[in-house]
C-alpha cells in the first residue's frame, strides 16, 4: 500500500488530514482548518516542508514519551506525530514522513 494523505471533516465542520505510511499507520496529523482549501494548502505545505532541513522538532512530553512537530518556514506547526516510547522512535517517525510525504496520494473523505 502506498502512503497517502486522508482529508476529513471534523464533527464541528472544520477540516484536517492525516498522513498514513505505506503500512496504513498514521505518521502525521494536521491542525484543524476552517476551510477545505486551507487544509489542501496544508497538505502541500507538508509535502514541501518535510524535505526542508530543520523543519522537524522532536520534543519530550511530560509523560516521558516523545513526539515530533513539523513546522513551516514561518515557525507555524503544520503537523504533529503520535507519542513514541523513545526519542529514537520519534526520530524514525520524522524519517518516515520525509520519505512518504512527497509522493503520497490524496484521499478526500470530506
Jmol script that loads the backbone (N, CA, C; Angstrom):
load data "model"
ATOM      1  N   UNK A   1       0.844  -1.182   0.000  1.00  0.00           N
ATOM      2  CA  UNK A   1       0.000   0.000   0.000  1.00  0.00           C
ATOM      3  C   UNK A   1       0.889   1.245   0.000  1.00  0.00           C
ATOM      4  N   UNK A   2       0.544   2.206  -0.823  1.00  0.00           N
ATOM      5  CA  UNK A   2       1.317   3.439  -0.892  1.00  0.00           C
ATOM      6  C   UNK A   2       0.889   4.398   0.214  1.00  0.00           C
ATOM      7  N   UNK A   3       1.759   5.331   0.529  1.00  0.00           N
ATOM      8  CA  UNK A   3       1.421   6.333   1.541  1.00  0.00           C
ATOM      9  C   UNK A   3       0.365   7.278   0.969  1.00  0.00           C
ATOM     10  N   UNK A   4      -0.430   7.870   1.890  1.00  0.00           N
ATOM     11  CA  UNK A   4      -1.485   8.765   1.437  1.00  0.00           C
ATOM     12  C   UNK A   4      -1.866   9.757   2.518  1.00  0.00           C
ATOM     13  N   UNK A   5      -2.324  10.916   2.055  1.00  0.00           N
ATOM     14  CA  UNK A   5      -2.964  11.901   2.911  1.00  0.00           C
ATOM     15  C   UNK A   5      -4.453  11.603   2.872  1.00  0.00           C
ATOM     16  N   UNK A   6      -5.096  11.587   4.035  1.00  0.00           N
ATOM     17  CA  UNK A   6      -6.540  11.394   4.098  1.00  0.00           C
ATOM     18  C   UNK A   6      -7.144  12.661   4.685  1.00  0.00           C
ATOM     19  N   UNK A   7      -7.939  13.349   3.875  1.00  0.00           N
ATOM     20  CA  UNK A   7      -8.588  14.592   4.260  1.00  0.00           C
ATOM     21  C   UNK A   7      -9.977  14.277   4.785  1.00  0.00           C
ATOM     22  N   UNK A   8     -10.302  14.817   5.967  1.00  0.00           N
ATOM     23  CA  UNK A   8     -11.585  14.535   6.608  1.00  0.00           C
ATOM     24  C   UNK A   8     -12.231  15.814   7.122  1.00  0.00           C
ATOM     25  N   UNK A   9     -13.530  15.698   7.391  1.00  0.00           N
ATOM     26  CA  UNK A   9     -14.277  16.779   8.025  1.00  0.00           C
ATOM     27  C   UNK A   9     -14.512  16.384   9.479  1.00  0.00           C
ATOM     28  N   UNK A  10     -14.175  17.275  10.410  1.00  0.00           N
ATOM     29  CA  UNK A  10     -14.395  17.024  11.836  1.00  0.00           C
ATOM     30  C   UNK A  10     -15.862  17.262  12.180  1.00  0.00           C
ATOM     31  N   UNK A  11     -16.270  16.831  13.356  1.00  0.00           N
ATOM     32  CA  UNK A  11     -17.666  16.975  13.778  1.00  0.00           C
ATOM     33  C   UNK A  11     -18.118  18.439  13.846  1.00  0.00           C
ATOM     34  N   UNK A  12     -17.173  19.354  14.026  1.00  0.00           N
ATOM     35  CA  UNK A  12     -17.523  20.780  14.090  1.00  0.00           C
ATOM     36  C   UNK A  12     -17.482  21.459  12.718  1.00  0.00           C
ATOM     37  N   UNK A  13     -17.283  20.665  11.655  1.00  0.00           N
ATOM     38  CA  UNK A  13     -17.282  21.210  10.304  1.00  0.00           C
ATOM     39  C   UNK A  13     -15.926  21.665   9.803  1.00  0.00           C
ATOM     40  N   UNK A  14     -14.911  21.624  10.669  1.00  0.00           N
ATOM     41  CA  UNK A  14     -13.569  22.002  10.228  1.00  0.00           C
ATOM     42  C   UNK A  14     -12.917  20.814   9.516  1.00  0.00           C
ATOM     43  N   UNK A  15     -11.798  21.081   8.869  1.00  0.00           N
ATOM     44  CA  UNK A  15     -11.103  20.074   8.076  1.00  0.00           C
ATOM     45  C   UNK A  15      -9.749  19.753   8.695  1.00  0.00           C
ATOM     46  N   UNK A  16      -9.322  18.513   8.521  1.00  0.00           N
ATOM     47  CA  UNK A  16      -7.994  18.091   8.973  1.00  0.00           C
ATOM     48  C   UNK A  16      -7.555  16.912   8.116  1.00  0.00           C
ATOM     49  N   UNK A  17      -6.276  16.597   8.182  1.00  0.00           N
ATOM     50  CA  UNK A  17      -5.772  15.457   7.420  1.00  0.00           C
ATOM     51  C   UNK A  17      -4.770  14.670   8.246  1.00  0.00           C
ATOM     52  N   UNK A  18      -4.616  13.417   7.856  1.00  0.00           N
ATOM     53  CA  UNK A  18      -3.592  12.540   8.423  1.00  0.00           C
ATOM     54  C   UNK A  18      -2.747  12.023   7.277  1.00  0.00           C
ATOM     55  N   UNK A  19      -1.463  11.867   7.539  1.00  0.00           N
ATOM     56  CA  UNK A  19      -0.567  11.220   6.590  1.00  0.00           C
ATOM     57  C   UNK A  19      -0.378   9.786   7.063  1.00  0.00           C
ATOM     58  N   UNK A  20      -0.747   8.839   6.196  1.00  0.00           N
ATOM     59  CA  UNK A  20      -0.610   7.421   6.505  1.00  0.00           C
ATOM     60  C   UNK A  20       0.614   6.871   5.783  1.00  0.00           C
ATOM     61  N   UNK A  21       1.419   6.099   6.486  1.00  0.00           N
ATOM     62  CA  UNK A  21       2.562   5.419   5.878  1.00  0.00           C
ATOM     63  C   UNK A  21       2.046   4.281   5.004  1.00  0.00           C
ATOM     64  N   UNK A  22       2.922   3.659   4.277  1.00  0.00           N
ATOM     65  CA  UNK A  22       2.561   2.553   3.404  1.00  0.00           C
ATOM     66  C   UNK A  22       1.904   1.394   4.132  1.00  0.00           C
ATOM     67  N   UNK A  23       2.198   1.249   5.435  1.00  0.00           N
ATOM     68  CA  UNK A  23       1.595   0.166   6.223  1.00  0.00           C
ATOM     69  C   UNK A  23       0.243   0.558   6.820  1.00  0.00           C
ATOM     70  N   UNK A  24      -0.231   1.776   6.500  1.00  0.00           N
ATOM     71  CA  UNK A  24      -1.529   2.228   6.980  1.00  0.00           C
ATOM     72  C   UNK A  24      -1.502   3.017   8.278  1.00  0.00           C
ATOM     73  N   UNK A  25      -0.376   3.017   8.967  1.00  0.00           N
ATOM     74  CA  UNK A  25      -0.299   3.746  10.239  1.00  0.00           C
ATOM     75  C   UNK A  25      -0.242   5.251  10.004  1.00  0.00           C
ATOM     76  N   UNK A  26      -0.899   6.000  10.898  1.00  0.00           N
ATOM     77  CA  UNK A  26      -0.859   7.458  10.836  1.00  0.00           C
ATOM     78  C   UNK A  26       0.495   7.921  11.372  1.00  0.00           C
ATOM     79  N   UNK A  27       1.216   8.674  10.551  1.00  0.00           N
ATOM     80  CA  UNK A  27       2.535   9.154  10.970  1.00  0.00           C
ATOM     81  C   UNK A  27       2.564  10.661  11.189  1.00  0.00           C
ATOM     82  N   UNK A  28       1.507  11.365  10.782  1.00  0.00           N
ATOM     83  CA  UNK A  28       1.438  12.804  10.991  1.00  0.00           C
ATOM     84  C   UNK A  28      -0.027  13.225  10.947  1.00  0.00           C
ATOM     85  N   UNK A  29      -0.413  14.088  11.880  1.00  0.00           N
ATOM     86  CA  UNK A  29      -1.774  14.634  11.921  1.00  0.00           C
ATOM     87  C   UNK A  29      -1.696  16.147  11.856  1.00  0.00           C
ATOM     88  N   UNK A  30      -2.620  16.725  11.111  1.00  0.00           N
ATOM     89  CA  UNK A  30      -2.621  18.183  10.943  1.00  0.00           C
ATOM     90  C   UNK A  30      -3.397  18.871  12.053  1.00  0.00           C
ATOM     91  N   UNK A  31      -3.309  20.173  12.015  1.00  0.00           N
ATOM     92  CA  UNK A  31      -4.149  21.035  12.838  1.00  0.00           C
ATOM     93  C   UNK A  31      -5.523  21.097  12.163  1.00  0.00           C
ATOM     94  N   UNK A  32      -6.472  21.766  12.794  1.00  0.00           N
ATOM     95  CA  UNK A  32      -7.802  21.966  12.214  1.00  0.00           C
ATOM     96  C   UNK A  32      -7.788  23.203  11.306  1.00  0.00           C
ATOM     97  N   UNK A  33      -8.501  23.123  10.210  1.00  0.00           N
ATOM     98  CA  UNK A  33      -8.625  24.240   9.267  1.00  0.00           C
ATOM     99  C   UNK A  33     -10.102  24.577   9.098  1.00  0.00           C
ATOM    100  N   UNK A  34     -10.429  25.859   9.017  1.00  0.00           N
ATOM    101  CA  UNK A  34     -11.825  26.276   8.849  1.00  0.00           C
ATOM    102  C   UNK A  34     -12.332  26.036   7.435  1.00  0.00           C
ATOM    103  N   UNK A  35     -11.446  26.076   6.457  1.00  0.00           N
ATOM    104  CA  UNK A  35     -11.846  25.937   5.054  1.00  0.00           C
ATOM    105  C   UNK A  35     -11.070  24.795   4.390  1.00  0.00           C
ATOM    106  N   UNK A  36     -11.741  24.078   3.501  1.00  0.00           N
ATOM    107  CA  UNK A  36     -11.115  22.966   2.788  1.00  0.00           C
ATOM    108  C   UNK A  36      -9.894  23.407   1.973  1.00  0.00           C
ATOM    109  N   UNK A  37      -9.956  24.529   1.248  1.00  0.00           N
ATOM    110  CA  UNK A  37      -8.757  24.956   0.506  1.00  0.00           C
ATOM    111  C   UNK A  37      -7.541  25.176   1.423  1.00  0.00           C
ATOM    112  N   UNK A  38      -7.784  25.635   2.631  1.00  0.00           N
ATOM    113  CA  UNK A  38      -6.682  25.832   3.578  1.00  0.00           C
ATOM    114  C   UNK A  38      -6.086  24.494   3.984  1.00  0.00           C
ATOM    115  N   UNK A  39      -6.932  23.482   4.167  1.00  0.00           N
ATOM    116  CA  UNK A  39      -6.439  22.145   4.506  1.00  0.00           C
ATOM    117  C   UNK A  39      -5.618  21.567   3.353  1.00  0.00           C
ATOM    118  N   UNK A  40      -6.082  21.788   2.134  1.00  0.00           N
ATOM    119  CA  UNK A  40      -5.330  21.321   0.965  1.00  0.00           C
ATOM    120  C   UNK A  40      -3.990  22.042   0.860  1.00  0.00           C
ATOM    121  N   UNK A  41      -3.968  23.330   1.194  1.00  0.00           N
ATOM    122  CA  UNK A  41      -2.696  24.058   1.254  1.00  0.00           C
ATOM    123  C   UNK A  41      -1.791  23.450   2.316  1.00  0.00           C
ATOM    124  N   UNK A  42      -2.387  22.994   3.429  1.00  0.00           N
ATOM    125  CA  UNK A  42      -1.623  22.336   4.484  1.00  0.00           C
ATOM    126  C   UNK A  42      -0.956  21.062   4.002  1.00  0.00           C
ATOM    127  N   UNK A  43      -1.668  20.288   3.195  1.00  0.00           N
ATOM    128  CA  UNK A  43      -1.087  19.066   2.606  1.00  0.00           C
ATOM    129  C   UNK A  43       0.143  19.433   1.783  1.00  0.00           C
ATOM    130  N   UNK A  44       0.004  20.443   0.940  1.00  0.00           N
ATOM    131  CA  UNK A  44       1.135  20.861   0.104  1.00  0.00           C
ATOM    132  C   UNK A  44       2.286  21.391   0.955  1.00  0.00           C
ATOM    133  N   UNK A  45       1.962  22.045   2.050  1.00  0.00           N
ATOM    134  CA  UNK A  45       2.998  22.544   2.958  1.00  0.00           C
ATOM    135  C   UNK A  45       3.757  21.388   3.600  1.00  0.00           C
ATOM    136  N   UNK A  46       3.056  20.317   3.946  1.00  0.00           N
ATOM    137  CA  UNK A  46       3.730  19.133   4.496  1.00  0.00           C
ATOM    138  C   UNK A  46       4.644  18.530   3.438  1.00  0.00           C
ATOM    139  N   UNK A  47       4.149  18.396   2.221  1.00  0.00           N
ATOM    140  CA  UNK A  47       4.986  17.843   1.135  1.00  0.00           C
ATOM    141  C   UNK A  47       6.290  18.631   1.016  1.00  0.00           C
ATOM    142  N   UNK A  48       6.170  19.951   0.991  1.00  0.00           N
ATOM    143  CA  UNK A  48       7.333  20.827   0.786  1.00  0.00           C
ATOM    144  C   UNK A  48       8.234  20.874   2.024  1.00  0.00           C
ATOM    145  N   UNK A  49       7.650  21.158   3.177  1.00  0.00           N
ATOM    146  CA  UNK A  49       8.458  21.379   4.375  1.00  0.00           C
ATOM    147  C   UNK A  49       9.077  20.104   4.938  1.00  0.00           C
ATOM    148  N   UNK A  50       8.496  18.954   4.620  1.00  0.00           N
ATOM    149  CA  UNK A  50       9.075  17.695   5.113  1.00  0.00           C
ATOM    150  C   UNK A  50      10.461  17.450   4.518  1.00  0.00           C
ATOM    151  N   UNK A  51      10.764  18.142   3.432  1.00  0.00           N
ATOM    152  CA  UNK A  51      12.067  17.982   2.773  1.00  0.00           C
ATOM    153  C   UNK A  51      13.070  19.049   3.200  1.00  0.00           C
ATOM    154  N   UNK A  52      12.641  19.960   4.035  1.00  0.00           N
ATOM    155  CA  UNK A  52      13.478  21.100   4.434  1.00  0.00           C
ATOM    156  C   UNK A  52      14.273  20.770   5.689  1.00  0.00           C
ATOM    157  N   UNK A  53      15.562  21.052   5.667  1.00  0.00           N
ATOM    158  CA  UNK A  53      16.407  20.866   6.855  1.00  0.00           C
ATOM    159  C   UNK A  53      15.903  21.744   7.990  1.00  0.00           C
ATOM    160  N   UNK A  54      15.824  21.181   9.169  1.00  0.00           N
ATOM    161  CA  UNK A  54      15.429  21.925  10.350  1.00  0.00           C
ATOM    162  C   UNK A  54      13.930  22.083  10.528  1.00  0.00           C
ATOM    163  N   UNK A  55      13.123  21.427   9.678  1.00  0.00           N
ATOM    164  CA  UNK A  55      11.672  21.583   9.749  1.00  0.00           C
ATOM    165  C   UNK A  55      11.048  20.754  10.874  1.00  0.00           C
ATOM    166  N   UNK A  56      11.727  19.691  11.294  1.00  0.00           N
ATOM    167  CA  UNK A  56      11.191  18.821  12.334  1.00  0.00           C
ATOM    168  C   UNK A  56      11.801  19.160  13.690  1.00  0.00           C
ATOM    169  N   UNK A  57      10.991  19.056  14.724  1.00  0.00           N
ATOM    170  CA  UNK A  57      11.462  19.252  16.091  1.00  0.00           C
ATOM    171  C   UNK A  57      10.927  18.096  16.935  1.00  0.00           C
ATOM    172  N   UNK A  58      11.845  17.320  17.514  1.00  0.00           N
ATOM    173  CA  UNK A  58      11.465  16.228  18.409  1.00  0.00           C
ATOM    174  C   UNK A  58      11.375  16.791  19.816  1.00  0.00           C
ATOM    175  N   UNK A  59      10.276  16.490  20.500  1.00  0.00           N
ATOM    176  CA  UNK A  59      10.025  17.045  21.833  1.00  0.00           C
ATOM    177  C   UNK A  59       9.711  15.928  22.816  1.00  0.00           C
ATOM    178  N   UNK A  60      10.063  16.161  24.071  1.00  0.00           N
ATOM    179  CA  UNK A  60       9.711  15.236  25.148  1.00  0.00           C
ATOM    180  C   UNK A  60       8.391  15.688  25.763  1.00  0.00           C
ATOM    181  N   UNK A  61       7.504  14.735  26.001  1.00  0.00           N
ATOM    182  CA  UNK A  61       6.228  15.025  26.673  1.00  0.00           C
ATOM    183  C   UNK A  61       6.419  14.863  28.178  1.00  0.00           C
ATOM    184  N   UNK A  62       5.489  15.389  28.944  1.00  0.00           N
ATOM    185  CA  UNK A  62       5.558  15.290  30.404  1.00  0.00           C
ATOM    186  C   UNK A  62       5.556  13.833  30.865  1.00  0.00           C
ATOM    187  N   UNK A  63       4.976  12.954  30.056  1.00  0.00           N
ATOM    188  CA  UNK A  63       4.891  11.533  30.400  1.00  0.00           C
ATOM    189  C   UNK A  63       6.217  10.796  30.221  1.00  0.00           C
ATOM    190  N   UNK A  64       7.209  11.477  29.629  1.00  0.00           N
ATOM    191  CA  UNK A  64       8.486  10.827  29.356  1.00  0.00           C
ATOM    192  C   UNK A  64       8.546  10.232  27.958  1.00  0.00           C
ATOM    193  N   UNK A  65       7.450  10.307  27.225  1.00  0.00           N
ATOM    194  CA  UNK A  65       7.437   9.842  25.844  1.00  0.00           C
ATOM    195  C   UNK A  65       7.839  11.006  24.936  1.00  0.00           C
ATOM    196  N   UNK A  66       7.954  10.724  23.647  1.00  0.00           N
ATOM    197  CA  UNK A  66       8.434  11.717  22.687  1.00  0.00           C
ATOM    198  C   UNK A  66       7.476  11.835  21.511  1.00  0.00           C
ATOM    199  N   UNK A  67       7.466  13.012  20.889  1.00  0.00           N
ATOM    200  CA  UNK A  67       6.717  13.231  19.662  1.00  0.00           C
ATOM    201  C   UNK A  67       7.481  14.260  18.835  1.00  0.00           C
ATOM    202  N   UNK A  68       7.043  14.448  17.594  1.00  0.00           N
ATOM    203  CA  UNK A  68       7.677  15.472  16.776  1.00  0.00           C
ATOM    204  C   UNK A  68       6.620  16.378  16.174  1.00  0.00           C
ATOM    205  N   UNK A  69       7.057  17.569  15.830  1.00  0.00           N
ATOM    206  CA  UNK A  69       6.227  18.513  15.094  1.00  0.00           C
ATOM    207  C   UNK A  69       6.963  18.880  13.809  1.00  0.00           C
ATOM    208  N   UNK A  70       6.179  19.192  12.794  1.00  0.00           N
ATOM    209  CA  UNK A  70       6.701  19.682  11.526  1.00  0.00           C
ATOM    210  C   UNK A  70       6.280  21.134  11.418  1.00  0.00           C
ATOM    211  N   UNK A  71       7.253  22.011  11.201  1.00  0.00           N
ATOM    212  CA  UNK A  71       6.978  23.441  11.148  1.00  0.00           C
ATOM    213  C   UNK A  71       7.218  23.999   9.746  1.00  0.00           C
ATOM    214  N   UNK A  72       6.392  24.981   9.394  1.00  0.00           N
ATOM    215  CA  UNK A  72       6.580  25.725   8.155  1.00  0.00           C
ATOM    216  C   UNK A  72       7.747  26.692   8.341  1.00  0.00           C
ATOM    217  N   UNK A  73       8.151  27.354   7.284  1.00  0.00           N
ATOM    218  CA  UNK A  73       9.278  28.285   7.366  1.00  0.00           C
ATOM    219  C   UNK A  73       8.989  29.445   8.310  1.00  0.00           C
ATOM    220  N   UNK A  74       7.701  29.770   8.526  1.00  0.00           N
ATOM    221  CA  UNK A  74       7.346  30.856   9.449  1.00  0.00           C
ATOM    222  C   UNK A  74       7.271  30.389  10.909  1.00  0.00           C
ATOM    223  N   UNK A  75       7.584  29.114  11.147  1.00  0.00           N
ATOM    224  CA  UNK A  75       7.589  28.579  12.510  1.00  0.00           C
ATOM    225  C   UNK A  75       6.271  27.989  12.959  1.00  0.00           C
ATOM    226  N   UNK A  76       5.228  28.114  12.141  1.00  0.00           N
ATOM    227  CA  UNK A  76       3.913  27.577  12.498  1.00  0.00           C
ATOM    228  C   UNK A  76       3.917  26.051  12.367  1.00  0.00           C
ATOM    229  N   UNK A  77       3.339  25.374  13.362  1.00  0.00           N
ATOM    230  CA  UNK A  77       3.231  23.918  13.320  1.00  0.00           C
ATOM    231  C   UNK A  77       2.177  23.533  12.297  1.00  0.00           C
ATOM    232  N   UNK A  78       2.550  22.657  11.362  1.00  0.00           N
ATOM    233  CA  UNK A  78       1.600  22.204  10.344  1.00  0.00           C
ATOM    234  C   UNK A  78       1.221  20.740  10.527  1.00  0.00           C
ATOM    235  N   UNK A  79       1.905  20.048  11.423  1.00  0.00           N
ATOM    236  CA  UNK A  79       1.565  18.663  11.715  1.00  0.00           C
ATOM    237  C   UNK A  79       2.348  18.159  12.899  1.00  0.00           C
ATOM    238  N   UNK A  80       1.791  17.116  13.519  1.00  0.00           N
ATOM    239  CA  UNK A  80       2.486  16.511  14.653  1.00  0.00           C
ATOM    240  C   UNK A  80       2.266  15.012  14.645  1.00  0.00           C
ATOM    241  N   UNK A  81       3.100  14.329  15.387  1.00  0.00           N
ATOM    242  CA  UNK A  81       3.055  12.870  15.428  1.00  0.00           C
ATOM    243  C   UNK A  81       2.300  12.370  16.649  1.00  0.00           C
ATOM    244  N   UNK A  82       2.183  11.076  16.688  1.00  0.00           N
ATOM    245  CA  UNK A  82       1.709  10.371  17.872  1.00  0.00           C
ATOM    246  C   UNK A  82       2.839  10.370  18.900  1.00  0.00           C
ATOM    247  N   UNK A  83       2.597   9.797  20.071  1.00  0.00           N
ATOM    248  CA  UNK A  83       3.658   9.651  21.074  1.00  0.00           C
ATOM    249  C   UNK A  83       4.454   8.378  20.806  1.00  0.00           C
ATOM    250  N   UNK A  84       5.753   8.488  20.992  1.00  0.00           N
ATOM    251  CA  UNK A  84       6.676   7.356  20.848  1.00  0.00           C
ATOM    252  C   UNK A  84       7.318   7.085  22.200  1.00  0.00           C
ATOM    253  N   UNK A  85       7.692   5.839  22.449  1.00  0.00           N
ATOM    254  CA  UNK A  85       8.302   5.487  23.734  1.00  0.00           C
ATOM    255  C   UNK A  85       9.739   5.979  23.848  1.00  0.00           C
ATOM    256  N   UNK A  86      10.388   6.252  22.708  1.00  0.00           N
ATOM    257  CA  UNK A  86      11.781   6.701  22.757  1.00  0.00           C
ATOM    258  C   UNK A  86      12.015   7.859  21.793  1.00  0.00           C
ATOM    259  N   UNK A  87      13.065   8.601  22.063  1.00  0.00           N
ATOM    260  CA  UNK A  87      13.456   9.688  21.176  1.00  0.00           C
ATOM    261  C   UNK A  87      13.847   9.135  19.807  1.00  0.00           C
ATOM    262  N   UNK A  88      14.502   7.966  19.810  1.00  0.00           N
ATOM    263  CA  UNK A  88      14.893   7.337  18.543  1.00  0.00           C
ATOM    264  C   UNK A  88      13.665   6.965  17.719  1.00  0.00           C
ATOM    265  N   UNK A  89      12.601   6.536  18.376  1.00  0.00           N
ATOM    266  CA  UNK A  89      11.365   6.220  17.667  1.00  0.00           C
ATOM    267  C   UNK A  89      10.764   7.447  17.016  1.00  0.00           C
ATOM    268  N   UNK A  90      10.766   8.564  17.736  1.00  0.00           N
ATOM    269  CA  UNK A  90      10.251   9.812  17.180  1.00  0.00           C
ATOM    270  C   UNK A  90      11.117  10.262  16.006  1.00  0.00           C
ATOM    271  N   UNK A  91      12.411  10.107  16.116  1.00  0.00           N
ATOM    272  CA  UNK A  91      13.309  10.480  15.028  1.00  0.00           C
ATOM    273  C   UNK A  91      13.048   9.603  13.804  1.00  0.00           C
ATOM    274  N   UNK A  92      12.807   8.313  14.028  1.00  0.00           N
ATOM    275  CA  UNK A  92      12.474   7.418  12.915  1.00  0.00           C
ATOM    276  C   UNK A  92      11.155   7.851  12.266  1.00  0.00           C
ATOM    277  N   UNK A  93      10.232   8.358  13.073  1.00  0.00           N
ATOM    278  CA  UNK A  93       8.973   8.868  12.538  1.00  0.00           C
ATOM    279  C   UNK A  93       9.194  10.039  11.597  1.00  0.00           C
ATOM    280  N   UNK A  94      10.124  10.924  11.936  1.00  0.00           N
ATOM    281  CA  UNK A  94      10.415  12.057  11.045  1.00  0.00           C
ATOM    282  C   UNK A  94      10.950  11.541   9.709  1.00  0.00           C
ATOM    283  N   UNK A  95      11.764  10.518   9.754  1.00  0.00           N
ATOM    284  CA  UNK A  95      12.314   9.947   8.520  1.00  0.00           C
ATOM    285  C   UNK A  95      11.206   9.327   7.671  1.00  0.00           C
ATOM    286  N   UNK A  96      10.231   8.732   8.315  1.00  0.00           N
ATOM    287  CA  UNK A  96       9.099   8.145   7.601  1.00  0.00           C
ATOM    288  C   UNK A  96       8.287   9.228   6.892  1.00  0.00           C
ATOM    289  N   UNK A  97       8.089  10.363   7.559  1.00  0.00           N
ATOM    290  CA  UNK A  97       7.363  11.471   6.924  1.00  0.00           C
ATOM    291  C   UNK A  97       8.170  12.009   5.743  1.00  0.00           C
ATOM    292  N   UNK A  98       9.474  12.187   5.930  1.00  0.00           N
ATOM    293  CA  UNK A  98      10.326  12.680   4.841  1.00  0.00           C
ATOM    294  C   UNK A  98      10.224  11.785   3.614  1.00  0.00           C
ATOM    295  N   UNK A  99      10.172  10.481   3.853  1.00  0.00           N
ATOM    296  CA  UNK A  99      10.115   9.512   2.764  1.00  0.00           C
ATOM    297  C   UNK A  99       8.724   9.462   2.136  1.00  0.00           C
ATOM    298  N   UNK A 100       7.680   9.540   2.943  1.00  0.00           N
ATOM    299  CA  UNK A 100       6.316   9.312   2.475  1.00  0.00           C
ATOM    300  C   UNK A 100       5.627  10.532   1.875  1.00  0.00           C
ATOM    301  N   UNK A 101       5.832  11.703   2.451  1.00  0.00           N
ATOM    302  CA  UNK A 101       5.027  12.883   2.100  1.00  0.00           C
ATOM    303  C   UNK A 101       5.114  13.318   0.638  1.00  0.00           C
ATOM    304  N   UNK A 102       6.299  13.379   0.038  1.00  0.00           N
ATOM    305  CA  UNK A 102       6.363  13.949  -1.316  1.00  0.00           C
ATOM    306  C   UNK A 102       5.516  13.215  -2.352  1.00  0.00           C
ATOM    307  N   UNK A 103       5.445  11.915  -2.277  1.00  0.00           N
ATOM    308  CA  UNK A 103       4.742  11.133  -3.292  1.00  0.00           C
ATOM    309  C   UNK A 103       3.392  10.601  -2.818  1.00  0.00           C
ATOM    310  N   UNK A 104       2.976  10.953  -1.601  1.00  0.00           N
ATOM    311  CA  UNK A 104       1.718  10.441  -1.066  1.00  0.00           C
ATOM    312  C   UNK A 104       0.536  10.934  -1.888  1.00  0.00           C
ATOM    313  N   UNK A 105      -0.410  10.035  -2.118  1.00  0.00           N
ATOM    314  CA  UNK A 105      -1.633  10.409  -2.819  1.00  0.00           C
ATOM    315  C   UNK A 105      -2.562  11.138  -1.857  1.00  0.00           C
ATOM    316  N   UNK A 106      -3.636  11.711  -2.385  1.00  0.00           N
ATOM    317  CA  UNK A 106      -4.622  12.401  -1.565  1.00  0.00           C
ATOM    318  C   UNK A 106      -5.942  11.675  -1.674  1.00  0.00           C
ATOM    319  N   UNK A 107      -6.463  11.260  -0.538  1.00  0.00           N
ATOM    320  CA  UNK A 107      -7.791  10.641  -0.456  1.00  0.00           C
ATOM    321  C   UNK A 107      -8.718  11.635   0.230  1.00  0.00           C
ATOM    322  N   UNK A 108      -9.717  12.101  -0.489  1.00  0.00           N
ATOM    323  CA  UNK A 108     -10.638  13.117   0.041  1.00  0.00           C
ATOM    324  C   UNK A 108     -11.877  12.440   0.602  1.00  0.00           C
ATOM    325  N   UNK A 109     -11.974  12.372   1.924  1.00  0.00           N
ATOM    326  CA  UNK A 109     -13.115  11.769   2.604  1.00  0.00           C
ATOM    327  C   UNK A 109     -14.062  12.819   3.178  1.00  0.00           C
ATOM    328  N   UNK A 110     -14.035  14.036   2.628  1.00  0.00           N
ATOM    329  CA  UNK A 110     -14.899  15.092   3.154  1.00  0.00           C
ATOM    330  C   UNK A 110     -16.316  14.956   2.624  1.00  0.00           C
TER     331      UNK A 110
END
end "model"
wireframe off; spacefill off
backbone 0.3
color backbone group
